[in-house]
């Protein structure tokens, strides 16, 4: 039970990161490789505002959310929009987003150094309680509540809101969307803002969970998140959620029963197996193309 | 002639180094049905896309109801009442017919439902198929959907790009009768067509385009009667 809960907590953070990723990847069809740097920025800036300015973690999380959203707008404007008209826009955007991510990381290094950083000891509640024989910290519950509620809001937004309808229209046919009078630029940059806001919050929550952050954490999570969204089904929000949970659970279980060096082997092996059994991903629709 | 609702002056559109449209000027009177005809590649679609704000012209001034709209983006023009029915229909195949129609009313919150109801009255087949994916419709039905979707945006001027392309003759008749009907309700129509005879027969005024330039213009019935125009530019279809 303890392991199961730990896996869920870790998995919910992966899911939050992956959902931000898949929002841009699956819906706008752009692979934003600066997403990992946004995650790192969320983590380091979160630590900084709490430890240096003594801001409460409850205020730091919304601050990081806003920071993430701003970064998302910048990424869209600088790394993607100028390339939108090119015939190789996907690939060009992928490369320029790597570059943009590297710039963010360099800035972070200049600001905060390359050392591992932690939250001050009293930054967040230490309360623990028992559920069905497992020890759970209040912090873990909060992490779970924040990520689940962000995911619920996002899923509603994409499925039901006008903005979501606009996103899905642009995903299917950007030219038609423009002809119909949708403000394609604004909807795209809003999508990036939401995506990056989730990525940055995932960074803070991840850091709260393990209480350590350095410049490299984003990249470790990035690869996992890519695997998660492929396994979940491209562009599927529930897929990213379930994929994230499976990854979190399998990592925790592998560390406990087999040994920590087997963690990635087991986790990625499992994801591979799912893909072999279900190539379109757990929630991915089989693509049909009209001629 | 009353003040034109649309005027284009000295329009030039380039793709890289290729000049797709060269020094094109024309006017569209309020309430008129004006057609731009010409062969494939004559620059008709480029002109429409520049007017619709989908591409940025190299030179020229475009005015809509007297206002300079040359640099307006497409979404602002749609909101202002300048709406395009694009070449190839551009319906959203994975969305339902009803969803396609409601996208047409992106800027029309309060009147959307009434507009959709009116369109269903006019196109009963779309009402019957409202829950189907638009990709499942026939070509003719998709063209009707594309036109209906544009009508929901409440256009003051409707720009149609090759609405008869790829359709059976009987369906082409239907499309043209819909276009004439739209015009009879007071909406100004700009019709771009390769099917020049058909378009000129329906229009009040016509412009003939060849390789990016206007070579002839005049009242549509005069162009239709002009043997030189027919032979040189319109073919014997």
Interface residues (C-beta under 8 A of the other chain):
Chain A: X165 X166 X168 X169 X172 X173 X175 X176 X178 X179 X180 X181 X182 X183 X184 X185 X290
Chain B: X52 X54 X73 X74 X75 X77 X78 X79 X83 X84 X86 X90 X91 X92 X93 X94 X95 X99 X103 X104 X106 X107 X135 X149 X153
